Amino acid sequence: MGAAQQASWLLMPAESTITYYAKHPLHRWSGENSKLKGIAKLQEGEALPSQLAIIATVRDFDSQNENRDAHALEVLDALDFPDVKFYCNQFEVTTSDSLVLQGDLEFHGVKVSKAITAAFTKSSDGFQLQGRFGFNASDFGLRLPSFMLARIDDAIQIAFDVRFSPQIVE
């Protein structure tokens, strides 16, 4: 009998989104990205992934304001740092439908360790992770611009709803 078969679960971009929420004293806005890429690895018979990677391209976040999005590409140095990446290889069950994903968030060329709580739903046709977390732009070496003499809030919130579908890899 050979080694246990490993399955790759591919992120389904048509069914997945990541949304950022930002604010300024005068207004709030959000930007959504549904052009995500990702993969999760599971050993045969295991309930949870052993590894997970998700990549979002900065230019694919849409705030419904072309000028804001174009300026964000400049502020975020998108030519030098085109992607936001999350890699995880530690999964802790907290309740029957909740996990803590311990991994690295890489943004603007800086990697930060992050523990993210997610609702976890698994079925025969895949699994789904949903949740929210926050970070400070300054943790990634970013100084957000000012508008009307007030700086954009350093705290950024992220909401995610990502779905994976199994693909067998030999």
N, C-alpha and C positions, 0 to 999 in steps of 0.2 A: 504494500500500500504506500502511495507517495505522500508527499507533504500536503498539508491542508491547502485547498484552493483559496486564492485571494480574489476578492471582488473589488472592482473599482466602481464607485457610485459617482456618476457625472452630474454636475450642477445643471439644472434645467433653466436656462436664461428666460424662457418665455413665462416661467412660473415663479421667478425670483426677483427680488428688488432689495436694494440698499438705499436708504434715504438719510441725508444729513439735515440737521436743523441748526440754524445759526440765528443770532440776534444782534441787534443794535438798539440803543435806547429809543430810536424812532420807529423801528419796525422789526419784524421777524420774517424769515423765509426758509425754504427748504429746497433741496435738489434731489432728484431721484435718478438712480442708475439701474437699468434692467438689462444691461449688456454685460453681465458678469460671466466669469469663467471659474470653474472650481472642480475639485475632485476629492473624494473621500475613499479611504482604503478600509476594508473590513476583512477579517479572517473568517473563513467558513464557520458557521455556528455561533459567532459572536454577535451580541445584540448592539454593541456600540462600535463606532469607527475607531480605528487605531491611529489614523492620521487624517488631517483635513487641510485643504488649501483653497483659499478663495482670493481671486484677483479682480479688482475693479479699476478700470482706466479713468483717470481724472477727467478727461475731456468728455466722457459719457454721462457725467452728472448734469442733469437738466433742471434749472430752477425756474424755467418759463420766462427768463429774462436774458436775452442774448448778450447785452452789455455786461451784466453782472457775471455771467458765465465766462465771457472773454477776459474780463479783468481777473477773475479767479484763476484762470490758467496762467496769467502773468505772476500773480502773488504766490501761487503754489509751485512756480518753476516747473510747469508740466512738461516742458521739453527735456529737462534734465531728470525729472522724477515723474514719469508718466503714469505710474500705477500705485494703488494702495493695495497692500497684501496682508492677509492674515493666515498664519500657519499654526496648526495646533496638533499636538500629539499626546495630550493629557485630557481625559474626559472623566469627570466625577459625577456620579448620579447623586442628586440631592433629594429628589422625590420621584415618584413613578413616571412623571412626565416632564422632568426638569433636569438639566445638566449644567455643570460649570465647565466651560472650555478654557483651558489654560494654554496660552500660546503667545505668539509674537505678532504685533501689529507693526507693519512697516509702512511709513509714510514720509515723504519728503527726504528720503535717504536715511531716516532714523528708525531704529527698531526698538520698540517698547514692549515689555512683557505685560500681558493683559489677561485678567480673569473675567470671562464674560458668561453671564447666566443666560440660558436659552431654554425655551420650551422645546421639547423633543417629541416628535410623533413619528413612529415607524409603521409601515404597512408593507404588503407584499410587493408593491410597485415603487417603493422608495422610502425616503424619510424627509422630514421637514424640521428646520430650526428657525425659531422666531425669538426675537428679543430686542432689547435696547441697551446701550451703554454710552458712556461719555468719555471724552478726553479733552485735554487742553492743547490748543494749537501750539502754544509755546513749548510743550514737551517735545515737539518735533522740529524745533528751531524756527518756527514761523512767528512773525510779528504781523498780526492782521492790521489792515489799513484803518484810517479814520474817515469818518463822514460827518459833516456838519460839526466839526471839532470834538467828536466823540468816537472812541475806538470801538470797532466791532468786538463783541464779547469773545474772550479767549476760549470759553467752554463751548464745545461742539457736541451735539447729541447725535447718535446714530441709531436708526431702527433697521432691522433686517428681517427678511422673510425669504429663506433660501430652501429650495427643494432639490433633492438628489434622486436619481433613478439608477438602478443597478445595471452595470455592464460587466460581464465576466471577462477577466484577463487571465491568461494561462501563465 
